[in-house]
Amino acid sequence: KGMNLMLESTVEKVEKKGSGVKVTVKTKKGEEVIEADVVLSAVGVTGNVEGLGLEDIGVKVERGAIV
């Protein structure tokens, strides 16, 4: 049991297998097949915060993200 973070990867296929799942993931190294109880897939989106004047009102911005 544990958690595995796979950054810069794409979920290609998810199949039900018993009480869990079998997931095919495309990474920079190639394709991997993972069996797990639960899978969480999240997509990051960079916001467009330039030119809003956030720094002027005390909001800290780094690399296009509010921190």
CHARMM-style PDB file with segment names, atoms N, HN, CA, C and O in Angstrom:
ATOM      1  N   LYS     1       0.856  -1.180   0.000  1.00  0.00      PROA
ATOM      2  CA  LYS     1       0.000   0.000   0.000  1.00  0.00      PROA
ATOM      3  C   LYS     1       0.893   1.231   0.000  1.00  0.00      PROA
ATOM      4  O   LYS     1       2.024   1.190   0.485  1.00  0.00      PROA
ATOM      5  N   GLY     2       0.389   2.299  -0.534  1.00  0.00      PROA
ATOM      6  HN  GLY     2      -0.529   2.333  -0.927  1.00  0.00      PROA
ATOM      7  CA  GLY     2       1.140   3.546  -0.596  1.00  0.00      PROA
ATOM      8  C   GLY     2       0.552   4.447  -1.657  1.00  0.00      PROA
ATOM      9  O   GLY     2      -0.545   4.215  -2.166  1.00  0.00      PROA
ATOM     10  N   MET     3       1.308   5.479  -1.976  1.00  0.00      PROA
ATOM     11  HN  MET     3       2.199   5.668  -1.563  1.00  0.00      PROA
ATOM     12  CA  MET     3       0.857   6.435  -2.976  1.00  0.00      PROA
ATOM     13  C   MET     3       2.008   6.691  -3.941  1.00  0.00      PROA
ATOM     14  O   MET     3       3.163   6.802  -3.529  1.00  0.00      PROA
ATOM     15  N   ASN     4       1.685   6.781  -5.221  1.00  0.00      PROA
ATOM     16  HN  ASN     4       0.748   6.691  -5.555  1.00  0.00      PROA
ATOM     17  CA  ASN     4       2.678   7.020  -6.252  1.00  0.00      PROA
ATOM     18  C   ASN     4       2.242   8.229  -7.066  1.00  0.00      PROA
ATOM     19  O   ASN     4       1.168   8.220  -7.667  1.00  0.00      PROA
ATOM     20  N   LEU     5       3.076   9.276  -7.088  1.00  0.00      PROA
ATOM     21  HN  LEU     5       3.949   9.283  -6.599  1.00  0.00      PROA
ATOM     22  CA  LEU     5       2.793  10.457  -7.901  1.00  0.00      PROA
ATOM     23  C   LEU     5       3.511  10.303  -9.229  1.00  0.00      PROA
ATOM     24  O   LEU     5       4.710  10.027  -9.268  1.00  0.00      PROA
ATOM     25  N   MET     6       2.784  10.480 -10.304  1.00  0.00      PROA
ATOM     26  HN  MET     6       1.810  10.704 -10.273  1.00  0.00      PROA
ATOM     27  CA  MET     6       3.373  10.368 -11.636  1.00  0.00      PROA
ATOM     28  C   MET     6       3.159  11.695 -12.351  1.00  0.00      PROA
ATOM     29  O   MET     6       2.099  11.949 -12.924  1.00  0.00      PROA
ATOM     30  N   LEU     7       4.181  12.530 -12.305  1.00  0.00      PROA
ATOM     31  HN  LEU     7       5.042  12.325 -11.840  1.00  0.00      PROA
ATOM     32  CA  LEU     7       4.100  13.844 -12.926  1.00  0.00      PROA
ATOM     33  C   LEU     7       4.429  13.740 -14.410  1.00  0.00      PROA
ATOM     34  O   LEU     7       5.111  12.810 -14.842  1.00  0.00      PROA
ATOM     35  N   GLU     8       3.947  14.686 -15.171  1.00  0.00      PROA
ATOM     36  HN  GLU     8       3.393  15.441 -14.820  1.00  0.00      PROA
ATOM     37  CA  GLU     8       4.192  14.742 -16.613  1.00  0.00      PROA
ATOM     38  C   GLU     8       3.886  13.404 -17.286  1.00  0.00      PROA
ATOM     39  O   GLU     8       4.697  12.877 -18.047  1.00  0.00      PROA
ATOM     40  N   SER     9       2.714  12.873 -16.995  1.00  0.00      PROA
ATOM     41  HN  SER     9       2.055  13.302 -16.376  1.00  0.00      PROA
ATOM     42  CA  SER     9       2.287  11.602 -17.575  1.00  0.00      PROA
ATOM     43  C   SER     9       0.843  11.713 -18.049  1.00  0.00      PROA
ATOM     44  O   SER     9       0.123  12.644 -17.690  1.00  0.00      PROA
ATOM     45  N   THR    10       0.438  10.746 -18.862  1.00  0.00      PROA
ATOM     46  HN  THR    10       1.023   9.989 -19.154  1.00  0.00      PROA
ATOM     47  CA  THR    10      -0.906  10.737 -19.426  1.00  0.00      PROA
ATOM     48  C   THR    10      -1.549   9.378 -19.190  1.00  0.00      PROA
ATOM     49  O   THR    10      -0.942   8.344 -19.465  1.00  0.00      PROA
ATOM     50  N   VAL    11      -2.776   9.380 -18.683  1.00  0.00      PROA
ATOM     51  HN  VAL    11      -3.270  10.220 -18.459  1.00  0.00      PROA
ATOM     52  CA  VAL    11      -3.518   8.133 -18.513  1.00  0.00      PROA
ATOM     53  C   VAL    11      -4.073   7.744 -19.878  1.00  0.00      PROA
ATOM     54  O   VAL    11      -4.847   8.489 -20.480  1.00  0.00      PROA
ATOM     55  N   GLU    12      -3.673   6.579 -20.356  1.00  0.00      PROA
ATOM     56  HN  GLU    12      -3.044   5.974 -19.867  1.00  0.00      PROA
ATOM     57  CA  GLU    12      -4.108   6.096 -21.663  1.00  0.00      PROA
ATOM     58  C   GLU    12      -5.348   5.212 -21.571  1.00  0.00      PROA
ATOM     59  O   GLU    12      -6.226   5.272 -22.431  1.00  0.00      PROA
ATOM     60  N   LYS    13      -5.416   4.380 -20.506  1.00  0.00      PROA
ATOM     61  HN  LYS    13      -4.702   4.332 -19.807  1.00  0.00      PROA
ATOM     62  CA  LYS    13      -6.526   3.435 -20.400  1.00  0.00      PROA
ATOM     63  C   LYS    13      -6.718   3.043 -18.940  1.00  0.00      PROA
ATOM     64  O   LYS    13      -5.746   2.905 -18.198  1.00  0.00      PROA
ATOM     65  N   VAL    14      -7.976   2.863 -18.526  1.00  0.00      PROA
ATOM     66  HN  VAL    14      -8.765   2.976 -19.129  1.00  0.00      PROA
ATOM     67  CA  VAL    14      -8.311   2.391 -17.185  1.00  0.00      PROA
ATOM     68  C   VAL    14      -9.262   1.212 -17.335  1.00  0.00      PROA
ATOM     69  O   VAL    14     -10.274   1.304 -18.030  1.00  0.00      PROA
ATOM     70  N   GLU    15      -8.930   0.096 -16.675  1.00  0.00      PROA
ATOM     71  HN  GLU    15      -8.108   0.021 -16.110  1.00  0.00      PROA
ATOM     72  CA  GLU    15      -9.765  -1.102 -16.724  1.00  0.00      PROA
ATOM     73  C   GLU    15     -10.092  -1.547 -15.303  1.00  0.00      PROA
ATOM     74  O   GLU    15      -9.232  -1.502 -14.424  1.00  0.00      PROA
ATOM     75  N   LYS    16     -11.321  -1.973 -15.078  1.00  0.00      PROA
ATOM     76  HN  LYS    16     -12.020  -2.010 -15.792  1.00  0.00      PROA
ATOM     77  CA  LYS    16     -11.704  -2.519 -13.779  1.00  0.00      PROA
ATOM     78  C   LYS    16     -11.104  -3.904 -13.652  1.00  0.00      PROA
ATOM     79  O   LYS    16     -11.188  -4.712 -14.577  1.00  0.00      PROA
ATOM     80  N   LYS    17     -10.496  -4.182 -12.501  1.00  0.00      PROA
ATOM     81  HN  LYS    17     -10.428  -3.526 -11.749  1.00  0.00      PROA
ATOM     82  CA  LYS    17      -9.899  -5.500 -12.271  1.00  0.00      PROA
ATOM     83  C   LYS    17     -10.223  -5.920 -10.843  1.00  0.00      PROA
ATOM     84  O   LYS    17      -9.584  -5.466  -9.894  1.00  0.00      PROA
ATOM     85  N   GLY    18     -11.220  -6.788 -10.696  1.00  0.00      PROA
ATOM     86  HN  GLY    18     -11.739  -7.157 -11.467  1.00  0.00      PROA
ATOM     87  CA  GLY    18     -11.656  -7.203  -9.361  1.00  0.00      PROA
ATOM     88  C   GLY    18     -12.193  -6.015  -8.594  1.00  0.00      PROA
ATOM     89  O   GLY    18     -13.088  -5.314  -9.068  1.00  0.00      PROA
ATOM     90  N   SER    19     -11.651  -5.786  -7.408  1.00  0.00      PROA
ATOM     91  HN  SER    19     -10.924  -6.356  -7.023  1.00  0.00      PROA
ATOM     92  CA  SER    19     -12.083  -4.632  -6.607  1.00  0.00      PROA
ATOM     93  C   SER    19     -11.200  -3.413  -6.847  1.00  0.00      PROA
ATOM     94  O   SER    19     -11.365  -2.391  -6.180  1.00  0.00      PROA
ATOM     95  N   GLY    20     -10.258  -3.506  -7.799  1.00  0.00      PROA
ATOM     96  HN  GLY    20     -10.124  -4.335  -8.341  1.00  0.00      PROA
ATOM     97  CA  GLY    20      -9.354  -2.394  -8.084  1.00  0.00      PROA
ATOM     98  C   GLY    20      -9.394  -2.003  -9.543  1.00  0.00      PROA
ATOM     99  O   GLY    20     -10.382  -2.230 -10.241  1.00  0.00      PROA
ATOM    100  N   VAL    21      -8.294  -1.409  -9.991  1.00  0.00      PROA
ATOM    101  HN  VAL    21      -7.492  -1.225  -9.423  1.00  0.00      PROA
ATOM    102  CA  VAL    21      -8.189  -0.964 -11.380  1.00  0.00      PROA
ATOM    103  C   VAL    21      -6.807  -1.289 -11.931  1.00  0.00      PROA
ATOM    104  O   VAL    21      -5.838  -1.454 -11.190  1.00  0.00      PROA
ATOM    105  N   LYS    22      -6.752  -1.375 -13.239  1.00  0.00      PROA
ATOM    106  HN  LYS    22      -7.540  -1.241 -13.841  1.00  0.00      PROA
ATOM    107  CA  LYS    22      -5.501  -1.545 -13.973  1.00  0.00      PROA
ATOM    108  C   LYS    22      -5.395  -0.332 -14.886  1.00  0.00      PROA
ATOM    109  O   LYS    22      -6.275  -0.098 -15.714  1.00  0.00      PROA
ATOM    110  N   VAL    23      -4.323   0.441 -14.739  1.00  0.00      PROA
ATOM    111  HN  VAL    23      -3.608   0.251 -14.066  1.00  0.00      PROA
ATOM    112  CA  VAL    23      -4.183   1.706 -15.453  1.00  0.00      PROA
ATOM    113  C   VAL    23      -2.952   1.668 -16.350  1.00  0.00      PROA
ATOM    114  O   VAL    23      -1.864   1.291 -15.915  1.00  0.00      PROA
ATOM    115  N   THR    24      -3.136   2.060 -17.596  1.00  0.00      PROA
ATOM    116  HN  THR    24      -4.020   2.367 -17.949  1.00  0.00      PROA
ATOM    117  CA  THR    24      -2.017   2.196 -18.519  1.00  0.00      PROA
ATOM    118  C   THR    24      -1.664   3.672 -18.584  1.00  0.00      PROA
ATOM    119  O   THR    24      -2.502   4.513 -18.909  1.00  0.00      PROA
ATOM    120  N   VAL    25      -0.398   3.976 -18.268  1.00  0.00      PROA
ATOM    121  HN  VAL    25       0.283   3.293 -18.004  1.00  0.00      PROA
ATOM    122  CA  VAL    25       0.065   5.360 -18.178  1.00  0.00      PROA
ATOM    123  C   VAL    25       1.234   5.563 -19.135  1.00  0.00      PROA
ATOM    124  O   VAL    25       2.149   4.740 -19.193  1.00  0.00      PROA
ATOM    125  N   LYS    26       1.200   6.662 -19.887  1.00  0.00      PROA
ATOM    126  HN  LYS    26       0.457   7.331 -19.840  1.00  0.00      PROA
ATOM    127  CA  LYS    26       2.292   7.014 -20.791  1.00  0.00      PROA
ATOM    128  C   LYS    26       3.172   8.038 -20.080  1.00  0.00      PROA
ATOM    129  O   LYS    26       2.691   9.092 -19.663  1.00  0.00      PROA
ATOM    130  N   THR    27       4.463   7.727 -19.944  1.00  0.00      PROA
ATOM    131  HN  THR    27       4.854   6.872 -20.283  1.00  0.00      PROA
ATOM    132  CA  THR    27       5.416   8.633 -19.297  1.00  0.00      PROA
ATOM    133  C   THR    27       6.539   8.953 -20.276  1.00  0.00      PROA
ATOM    134  O   THR    27       6.544   8.464 -21.406  1.00  0.00      PROA
ATOM    135  N   LYS    28       7.483   9.770 -19.842  1.00  0.00      PROA
ATOM    136  HN  LYS    28       7.479  10.167 -18.924  1.00  0.00      PROA
ATOM    137  CA  LYS    28       8.636  10.083 -20.685  1.00  0.00      PROA
ATOM    138  C   LYS    28       9.472   8.839 -20.970  1.00  0.00      PROA
ATOM    139  O   LYS    28      10.149   8.763 -21.996  1.00  0.00      PROA
ATOM    140  N   LYS    29       9.423   7.866 -20.063  1.00  0.00      PROA
ATOM    141  HN  LYS    29       8.873   7.927 -19.230  1.00  0.00      PROA
ATOM    142  CA  LYS    29      10.207   6.637 -20.213  1.00  0.00      PROA
ATOM    143  C   LYS    29       9.493   5.584 -21.058  1.00  0.00      PROA
ATOM    144  O   LYS    29      10.092   4.574 -21.427  1.00  0.00      PROA
ATOM    145  N   GLY    30       8.234   5.812 -21.361  1.00  0.00      PROA
ATOM    146  HN  GLY    30       7.748   6.632 -21.061  1.00  0.00      PROA
ATOM    147  CA  GLY    30       7.457   4.839 -22.126  1.00  0.00      PROA
ATOM    148  C   GLY    30       6.121   4.577 -21.467  1.00  0.00      PROA
ATOM    149  O   GLY    30       5.582   5.436 -20.769  1.00  0.00      PROA
ATOM    150  N   GLU    31       5.589   3.393 -21.690  1.00  0.00      PROA
ATOM    151  HN  GLU    31       6.027   2.695 -22.257  1.00  0.00      PROA
ATOM    152  CA  GLU    31       4.279   3.035 -21.165  1.00  0.00      PROA
ATOM    153  C   GLU    31       4.429   2.142 -19.935  1.00  0.00      PROA
ATOM    154  O   GLU    31       5.251   1.226 -19.921  1.00  0.00      PROA
ATOM    155  N   GLU    32       3.632   2.414 -18.906  1.00  0.00      PROA
ATOM    156  HN  GLU    32       2.964   3.159 -18.917  1.00  0.00      PROA
ATOM    157  CA  GLU    32       3.639   1.617 -17.684  1.00  0.00      PROA
ATOM    158  C   GLU    32       2.224   1.145 -17.395  1.00  0.00      PROA
ATOM    159  O   GLU    32       1.260   1.861 -17.666  1.00  0.00      PROA
ATOM    160  N   VAL    33       2.096  -0.055 -16.847  1.00  0.00      PROA
ATOM    161  HN  VAL    33       2.879  -0.637 -16.626  1.00  0.00      PROA
ATOM    162  CA  VAL    33       0.806  -0.578 -16.418  1.00  0.00      PROA
ATOM    163  C   VAL    33       0.858  -0.710 -14.906  1.00  0.00      PROA
ATOM    164  O   VAL    33       1.767  -1.334 -14.359  1.00  0.00      PROA
ATOM    165  N   ILE    34      -0.122  -0.120 -14.236  1.00  0.00      PROA
ATOM    166  HN  ILE    34      -0.860   0.387 -14.680  1.00  0.00      PROA
ATOM    167  CA  ILE    34      -0.163  -0.090 -12.777  1.00  0.00      PROA
ATOM    168  C   ILE    34      -1.471  -0.708 -12.312  1.00  0.00      PROA
ATOM    169  O   ILE    34      -2.529  -0.429 -12.875  1.00  0.00      PROA
ATOM    170  N   GLU    35      -1.403  -1.540 -11.293  1.00  0.00      PROA
ATOM    171  HN  GLU    35      -0.544  -1.766 -10.835  1.00  0.00      PROA
ATOM    172  CA  GLU    35      -2.609  -2.068 -10.661  1.00  0.00      PROA
ATOM    173  C   GLU    35      -2.742  -1.403  -9.303  1.00  0.00      PROA
ATOM    174  O   GLU    35      -1.769  -1.312  -8.554  1.00  0.00      PROA
ATOM    175  N   ALA    36      -3.952  -0.932  -8.981  1.00  0.00      PROA
ATOM    176  HN  ALA    36      -4.742  -1.006  -9.590  1.00  0.00      PROA
ATOM    177  CA  ALA    36      -4.162  -0.196  -7.736  1.00  0.00      PROA
ATOM    178  C   ALA    36      -5.585  -0.381  -7.234  1.00  0.00      PROA
ATOM    179  O   ALA    36      -6.473  -0.817  -7.967  1.00  0.00      PROA
ATOM    180  N   ASP    37      -5.779  -0.039  -5.962  1.00  0.00      PROA
ATOM    181  HN  ASP    37      -5.057   0.315  -5.367  1.00  0.00      PROA
ATOM    182  CA  ASP    37      -7.124  -0.044  -5.387  1.00  0.00      PROA
ATOM    183  C   ASP    37      -7.908   1.161  -5.887  1.00  0.00      PROA
ATOM    184  O   ASP    37      -9.089   1.055  -6.218  1.00  0.00      PROA
ATOM    185  N   VAL    38      -7.233   2.318  -5.937  1.00  0.00      PROA
ATOM    186  HN  VAL    38      -6.274   2.404  -5.668  1.00  0.00      PROA
ATOM    187  CA  VAL    38      -7.870   3.586  -6.301  1.00  0.00      PROA
ATOM    188  C   VAL    38      -6.880   4.407  -7.116  1.00  0.00      PROA
ATOM    189  O   VAL    38      -5.675   4.361  -6.866  1.00  0.00      PROA
ATOM    190  N   VAL    39      -7.390   5.164  -8.094  1.00  0.00      PROA
ATOM    191  HN  VAL    39      -8.369   5.201  -8.297  1.00  0.00      PROA
ATOM    192  CA  VAL    39      -6.557   6.060  -8.891  1.00  0.00      PROA
ATOM    193  C   VAL    39      -7.173   7.449  -8.856  1.00  0.00      PROA
ATOM    194  O   VAL    39      -8.382   7.611  -9.021  1.00  0.00      PROA
ATOM    195  N   LEU    40      -6.323   8.452  -8.639  1.00  0.00      PROA
ATOM    196  HN  LEU    40      -5.340   8.320  -8.505  1.00  0.00      PROA
ATOM    197  CA  LEU    40      -6.741   9.850  -8.699  1.00  0.00      PROA
ATOM    198  C   LEU    40      -5.926  10.504  -9.793  1.00  0.00      PROA
ATOM    199  O   LEU    40      -4.696  10.493  -9.745  1.00  0.00      PROA
ATOM    200  N   SER    41      -6.595  11.069 -10.773  1.00  0.00      PROA
ATOM    201  HN  SER    41      -7.594  11.078 -10.812  1.00  0.00      PROA
ATOM    202  CA  SER    41      -5.923  11.757 -11.868  1.00  0.00      PROA
ATOM    203  C   SER    41      -6.305  13.228 -11.808  1.00  0.00      PROA
ATOM    204  O   SER    41      -7.486  13.572 -11.762  1.00  0.00      PROA
ATOM    205  N   ALA    42      -5.292  14.095 -11.808  1.00  0.00      PROA
ATOM    206  HN  ALA    42      -4.333  13.816 -11.845  1.00  0.00      PROA
ATOM    207  CA  ALA    42      -5.546  15.536 -11.717  1.00  0.00      PROA
ATOM    208  C   ALA    42      -4.750  16.258 -12.801  1.00  0.00      PROA
ATOM    209  O   ALA    42      -3.626  15.874 -13.126  1.00  0.00      PROA
ATOM    210  N   VAL    43      -5.345  17.292 -13.344  1.00  0.00      PROA
ATOM    211  HN  VAL    43      -6.258  17.604 -13.080  1.00  0.00      PROA
ATOM    212  CA  VAL    43      -4.713  18.064 -14.401  1.00  0.00      PROA
ATOM    213  C   VAL    43      -4.442  19.462 -13.877  1.00  0.00      PROA
ATOM    214  O   VAL    43      -5.331  20.112 -13.328  1.00  0.00      PROA
ATOM    215  N   GLY    44      -3.218  19.917 -14.046  1.00  0.00      PROA
ATOM    216  HN  GLY    44      -2.495  19.389 -14.491  1.00  0.00      PROA
ATOM    217  CA  GLY    44      -2.861  21.267 -13.611  1.00  0.00      PROA
ATOM    218  C   GLY    44      -3.045  22.269 -14.738  1.00  0.00      PROA
ATOM    219  O   GLY    44      -2.730  21.983 -15.894  1.00  0.00      PROA
ATOM    220  N   VAL    45      -3.544  23.421 -14.404  1.00  0.00      PROA
ATOM    221  HN  VAL    45      -3.800  23.653 -13.465  1.00  0.00      PROA
ATOM    222  CA  VAL    45      -3.742  24.482 -15.382  1.00  0.00      PROA
ATOM    223  C   VAL    45      -3.099  25.746 -14.839  1.00  0.00      PROA
ATOM    224  O   VAL    45      -3.346  26.130 -13.696  1.00  0.00      PROA
ATOM    225  N   THR    46      -2.280  26.389 -15.648  1.00  0.00      PROA
ATOM    226  HN  THR    46      -2.080  26.077 -16.576  1.00  0.00      PROA
ATOM    227  CA  THR    46      -1.653  27.637 -15.243  1.00  0.00      PROA
ATOM    228  C   THR    46      -2.610  28.788 -15.518  1.00  0.00      PROA
ATOM    229  O   THR    46      -3.112  28.948 -16.630  1.00  0.00      PROA
ATOM    230  N   GLY    47      -2.850  29.574 -14.497  1.00  0.00      PROA
ATOM    231  HN  GLY    47      -2.443  29.444 -13.593  1.00  0.00      PROA
ATOM    232  CA  GLY    47      -3.759  30.708 -14.640  1.00  0.00      PROA
ATOM    233  C   GLY    47      -3.099  31.882 -15.339  1.00  0.00      PROA
ATOM    234  O   GLY    47      -1.873  31.991 -15.356  1.00  0.00      PROA
ATOM    235  N   ASN    48      -3.902  32.754 -15.912  1.00  0.00      PROA
ATOM    236  HN  ASN    48      -4.898  32.665 -15.898  1.00  0.00      PROA
ATOM    237  CA  ASN    48      -3.409  33.962 -16.563  1.00  0.00      PROA
ATOM    238  C   ASN    48      -3.563  35.118 -15.588  1.00  0.00      PROA
ATOM    239  O   ASN    48      -4.616  35.753 -15.525  1.00  0.00      PROA
ATOM    240  N   VAL    49      -2.495  35.392 -14.821  1.00  0.00      PROA
ATOM    241  HN  VAL    49      -1.640  34.876 -14.872  1.00  0.00      PROA
ATOM    242  CA  VAL    49      -2.576  36.427 -13.788  1.00  0.00      PROA
ATOM    243  C   VAL    49      -1.759  37.665 -14.136  1.00  0.00      PROA
ATOM    244  O   VAL    49      -1.728  38.620 -13.359  1.00  0.00      PROA
ATOM    245  N   GLU    50      -1.103  37.665 -15.281  1.00  0.00      PROA
ATOM    246  HN  GLU    50      -1.128  36.889 -15.912  1.00  0.00      PROA
ATOM    247  CA  GLU    50      -0.285  38.815 -15.672  1.00  0.00      PROA
ATOM    248  C   GLU    50      -1.165  40.017 -15.994  1.00  0.00      PROA
ATOM    249  O   GLU    50      -2.228  39.888 -16.601  1.00  0.00      PROA
ATOM    250  N   GLY    51      -0.698  41.180 -15.576  1.00  0.00      PROA
ATOM    251  HN  GLY    51       0.166  41.285 -15.083  1.00  0.00      PROA
ATOM    252  CA  GLY    51      -1.383  42.419 -15.900  1.00  0.00      PROA
ATOM    253  C   GLY    51      -2.605  42.721 -15.058  1.00  0.00      PROA
ATOM    254  O   GLY    51      -3.323  43.679 -15.342  1.00  0.00      PROA
ATOM    255  N   LEU    52      -2.861  41.923 -14.025  1.00  0.00      PROA
ATOM    256  HN  LEU    52      -2.278  41.144 -13.795  1.00  0.00      PROA
ATOM    257  CA  LEU    52      -4.024  42.161 -13.172  1.00  0.00      PROA
ATOM    258  C   LEU    52      -3.705  43.090 -12.002  1.00  0.00      PROA
ATOM    259  O   LEU    52      -4.607  43.539 -11.295  1.00  0.00      PROA
ATOM    260  N   GLY    53      -2.421  43.374 -11.802  1.00  0.00      PROA
ATOM    261  HN  GLY    53      -1.688  43.008 -12.376  1.00  0.00      PROA
ATOM    262  CA  GLY    53      -2.027  44.250 -10.701  1.00  0.00      PROA
ATOM    263  C   GLY    53      -2.094  43.579  -9.338  1.00  0.00      PROA
ATOM    264  O   GLY    53      -2.234  44.258  -8.321  1.00  0.00      PROA
ATOM    265  N   LEU    54      -1.997  42.269  -9.307  1.00  0.00      PROA
ATOM    266  HN  LEU    54      -1.883  41.718 -10.134  1.00  0.00      PROA
ATOM    267  CA  LEU    54      -2.092  41.550  -8.038  1.00  0.00      PROA
ATOM    268  C   LEU    54      -0.974  41.938  -7.081  1.00  0.00      PROA
ATOM    269  O   LEU    54      -1.196  42.049  -5.875  1.00  0.00      PROA
ATOM    270  N   GLU    55       0.232  42.146  -7.614  1.00  0.00      PROA
ATOM    271  HN  GLU    55       0.413  42.057  -8.593  1.00  0.00      PROA
ATOM    272  CA  GLU    55       1.355  42.546  -6.769  1.00  0.00      PROA
ATOM    273  C   GLU    55       1.075  43.880  -6.085  1.00  0.00      PROA
ATOM    274  O   GLU    55       1.511  44.102  -4.956  1.00  0.00      PROA
ATOM    275  N   ASP    56       0.354  44.762  -6.757  1.00  0.00      PROA
ATOM    276  HN  ASP    56      -0.001  44.582  -7.674  1.00  0.00      PROA
ATOM    277  CA  ASP    56       0.041  46.088  -6.210  1.00  0.00      PROA
ATOM    278  C   ASP    56      -0.859  46.022  -4.982  1.00  0.00      PROA
ATOM    279  O   ASP    56      -0.858  46.940  -4.162  1.00  0.00      PROA
ATOM    280  N   ILE    57      -1.623  44.946  -4.851  1.00  0.00      PROA
ATOM    281  HN  ILE    57      -1.623  44.200  -5.518  1.00  0.00      PROA
ATOM    282  CA  ILE    57      -2.515  44.824  -3.693  1.00  0.00      PROA
ATOM    283  C   ILE    57      -2.005  43.798  -2.679  1.00  0.00      PROA
ATOM    284  O   ILE    57      -2.730  43.387  -1.774  1.00  0.00      PROA
ATOM    285  N   GLY    58      -0.721  43.387  -2.854  1.00  0.00      PROA
ATOM    286  HN  GLY    58      -0.132  43.721  -3.589  1.00  0.00      PROA
ATOM    287  CA  GLY    58      -0.099  42.515  -1.869  1.00  0.00      PROA
ATOM    288  C   GLY    58      -0.218  41.031  -2.117  1.00  0.00      PROA
ATOM    289  O   GLY    58       0.122  40.233  -1.244  1.00  0.00      PROA
ATOM    290  N   VAL    59      -0.697  40.635  -3.297  1.00  0.00      PROA
ATOM    291  HN  VAL    59      -0.973  41.284  -4.006  1.00  0.00      PROA
ATOM    292  CA  VAL    59      -0.803  39.209  -3.610  1.00  0.00      PROA
ATOM    293  C   VAL    59       0.513  38.768  -4.246  1.00  0.00      PROA
ATOM    294  O   VAL    59       0.955  39.351  -5.236  1.00  0.00      PROA
ATOM    295  N   LYS    60       1.140  37.732  -3.672  1.00  0.00      PROA
ATOM    296  HN  LYS    60       0.781  37.259  -2.868  1.00  0.00      PROA
ATOM    297  CA  LYS    60       2.424  37.255  -4.172  1.00  0.00      PROA
ATOM    298  C   LYS    60       2.198  36.310  -5.352  1.00  0.00      PROA
ATOM    299  O   LYS    60       1.405  35.371  -5.275  1.00  0.00      PROA
ATOM    300  N   VAL    61       2.914  36.581  -6.444  1.00  0.00      PROA
ATOM    301  HN  VAL    61       3.558  37.344  -6.506  1.00  0.00      PROA
ATOM    302  CA  VAL    61       2.799  35.776  -7.661  1.00  0.00      PROA
ATOM    303  C   VAL    61       4.186  35.282  -8.048  1.00  0.00      PROA
ATOM    304  O   VAL    61       5.138  36.062  -8.101  1.00  0.00      PROA
ATOM    305  N   GLU    62       4.299  33.978  -8.319  1.00  0.00      PROA
ATOM    306  HN  GLU    62       3.526  33.345  -8.276  1.00  0.00      PROA
ATOM    307  CA  GLU    62       5.550  33.391  -8.800  1.00  0.00      PROA
ATOM    308  C   GLU    62       5.258  32.514 -10.005  1.00  0.00      PROA
ATOM    309  O   GLU    62       4.374  31.658  -9.952  1.00  0.00      PROA
ATOM    310  N   ARG    63       5.986  32.719 -11.081  1.00  0.00      PROA
ATOM    311  HN  ARG    63       6.704  33.414 -11.124  1.00  0.00      PROA
ATOM    312  CA  ARG    63       5.857  31.912 -12.304  1.00  0.00      PROA
ATOM    313  C   ARG    63       4.412  31.768 -12.766  1.00  0.00      PROA
ATOM    314  O   ARG    63       4.000  30.691 -13.198  1.00  0.00      PROA
ATOM    315  N   GLY    64       3.647  32.843 -12.676  1.00  0.00      PROA
ATOM    316  HN  GLY    64       3.982  33.717 -12.325  1.00  0.00      PROA
ATOM    317  CA  GLY    64       2.273  32.832 -13.157  1.00  0.00      PROA
ATOM    318  C   GLY    64       1.266  32.213 -12.218  1.00  0.00      PROA
ATOM    319  O   GLY    64       0.110  32.016 -12.591  1.00  0.00      PROA
ATOM    320  N   ALA    65       1.692  31.898 -10.985  1.00  0.00      PROA
ATOM    321  HN  ALA    65       2.631  32.058 -10.682  1.00  0.00      PROA
ATOM    322  CA  ALA    65       0.775  31.286 -10.020  1.00  0.00      PROA
ATOM    323  C   ALA    65       0.727  32.109  -8.741  1.00  0.00      PROA
ATOM    324  O   ALA    65       1.739  32.670  -8.320  1.00  0.00      PROA
ATOM    325  N   ILE    66      -0.435  32.182  -8.130  1.00  0.00      PROA
ATOM    326  HN  ILE    66      -1.257  31.727  -8.472  1.00  0.00      PROA
ATOM    327  CA  ILE    66      -0.600  32.867  -6.852  1.00  0.00      PROA
ATOM    328  C   ILE    66      -0.086  31.938  -5.765  1.00  0.00      PROA
ATOM    329  O   ILE    66      -0.493  30.780  -5.681  1.00  0.00      PROA
ATOM    330  N   VAL    67       0.823  32.461  -4.922  1.00  0.00      PROA
ATOM    331  HN  VAL    67       1.153  33.403  -4.990  1.00  0.00      PROA
ATOM    332  CA  VAL    67       1.389  31.626  -3.843  1.00  0.00      PROA
ATOM    333  C   VAL    67       1.000  32.130  -2.476  1.00  0.00      PROA
ATOM    334  OT1 VAL    67       1.392  31.543  -1.467  1.00  0.00      PROA
TER     335      VAL     67
END
